[in-house]
Amino acid sequence: MATTSISNMVVTLEAKNPPKLQAAPAASSSSHTLVTTTRKPSIMTCKAAISTQLKPERPMPPKQEQLDISSVWRKLHGEDKWAGLLDPLDPGLRLEIIRYGEMAQATYDSFDYDPYSKYCGSCRYPHEKLFQYLDMTHMGYTVSRYIYATANVSLPSFFKRSRFPHKMWSDRANWAGYIAVSDDQTSKSLGRRDIAIAWRGTVTHTEWLADLTNYLRPLSPEIPCGDQGVKVEAGFMDLYTDKSPQCRFCKYSARHQVLSEVRKLVEKYEDEEVSITITGHSLGSALAVLSAFDLAETGLNVKKDGSGIHISVITFAGPRVGNWRFKQRLELDHGVKVLRVVNTHDIVPKSPGFIINESSPEWVYRLFKWLPWSYAHVGVQLELNHRDSPELNPNGDASCAHNLEAYLHLIDGYQGSNLGFKSATERDVALVNKSCDFVKDEHSVPPVWWQDMNKGLVRGSDGLWRQPERPRHVDHPEDIDHHLNQLGLLQSQS
């Protein structure tokens, strides 16, 4: 007799009469069970189950030191504009940047962008199980709701639609991100109850830049602002404020979805210290900055007792959003703290406003800042360089330089200017190649390896392969109208 170990199965074989393996008929349930037949059936048994939920397996999260930041969280979130924390990079700040970067990455990892899927444009998982499916439960946050945006002609690259229009989950909506809140244990180590908002960017790398009009326009009438000179890029504003009354997902604008949910959570945790942290990559970065401005302008950063709520924004590869007046209103009038992480070789942070921006000579900017294409970056910049990493191809293309996983790899290894590159959290370099070809060949990591097995098709009990049905997503909380009414926004919704 011989014993062979296969993964977690132990199979006993008879040397003279090897068994004949036969797969059981496909089952309609969520698993297949292997059975065997031999001349002596009792010799070999196998109780292993093969999952038919063919979703990609997310690599185990890198080991990170769990720091108690309860006494320093305000400093790490920009209370002093990150003075003394960026060069060299503070270890606690590094972990905070990676924390919110992974929240932004989750919007890509769970977004269905396959045009052959009838769920194209949606999130693959229900909101209550998002972090469970992505193996992110260790972060200690619970998703409270999803954010949806309506099809926007100004930024078509943001939206993905199925090629099967008669089976589409929605002909007008796309999933745009989520709102999550820290659980009790995590809140204790963070020093406050953290409301996190993560915005999805585009899945077309840098091509979406061609959609930008480079045209600054006054804030939408929906957003109250005491300074009529504040202007933002028109496409970003449309994406944030547009709605489609005929669509159950988009009958409320993304703006109204965010404001109502944040108000509900602030009210729920009225007796606790609360923070609002917003993150996003690429186009999601622009939405993060715009929504932070809106939350402060609407007064949702002030509790009923008059105490303030700290709002911070951590963005990656973000474009410019508004003009100089927008920057001043956000930073000086409202005290919103913004940390922008950029790769010096990434073209997105250099746009829009290629000609006139905050980097122009002061006299040039002052002379022409009234023009409708005169932009200014907000916040504090942390500049990285992918050529400092020994694991990445120094000649990677524009999409590689813009890749979010590459940004997180650079944050992991960045120590400070002229301090060399060394991984601080043992983050797996293979993550960089999930959606690009950036890692050097010597690491033997295939490009674009993050994908569904069998394109998401599962064989049913009838032997036919088809895309399984997904749980019906909750469109909006039942109390959304109540909170919009409390904000005085319900009338504008109708």
KAPECOR-V234873 format. One record per run of one state. SS is the DSSP state (~ for helix, > for strand, _ for the rest). FROM is the first residue (numbers start at 1). TO is the last residue. If there is no record, write none. Layout:
BEGIN
SS,FROM,TO + SS,FROM,TO
END
This chain:
BEGIN
_,1,1 + >,2,6 + _,7,8 + >,9,13 + _,14,19 + >,20,22 + _,23,30 + >,31,33 + _,34,34 + >,35,37 + _,38,40 + ~,41,43 + _,44,48 + >,49,51 + _,52,72 + ~,73,76 + _,77,85 + >,86,86 + _,87,88 + >,89,89 + _,90,90 + ~,91,109 + _,110,110 + >,111,111 + _,112,122 + >,123,123 + _,124,126 + ~,127,133 + _,134,136 + ~,137,139 + _,140,140 + >,141,150 + _,151,152 + ~,153,158 + _,159,164 + ~,165,167 + _,168,172 + >,173,182 + _,183,183 + ~,184,190 + _,191,192 + >,193,199 + _,200,206 + ~,207,211 + _,212,215 + >,216,218 + _,219,230 + >,231,233 + ~,234,241 + _,242,253 + ~,254,268 + _,269,273 + >,274,281 + _,282,282 + ~,283,298 + _,299,301 + >,302,302 + _,303,307 + >,308,308 + _,309,309 + >,310,316 + _,317,321 + >,322,322 + _,323,323 + ~,324,333 + _,334,336 + >,337,343 + _,344,347 + ~,348,350 + _,351,355 + >,356,356 + _,357,361 + ~,362,368 + _,369,373 + >,374,374 + _,375,375 + >,376,376 + _,377,379 + >,380,384 + _,385,385 + ~,386,388 + _,389,391 + >,392,392 + _,393,397 + ~,398,402 + _,403,403 + ~,404,413 + >,414,414 + _,415,420 + >,421,421 + _,422,428 + ~,429,434 + _,435,438 + >,439,439 + _,440,440 + ~,441,443 + _,444,452 + ~,453,456 + >,457,459 + _,460,464 + >,465,467 + _,468,479 + ~,480,486 + _,487,489 + ~,490,493 + _,494,494
END
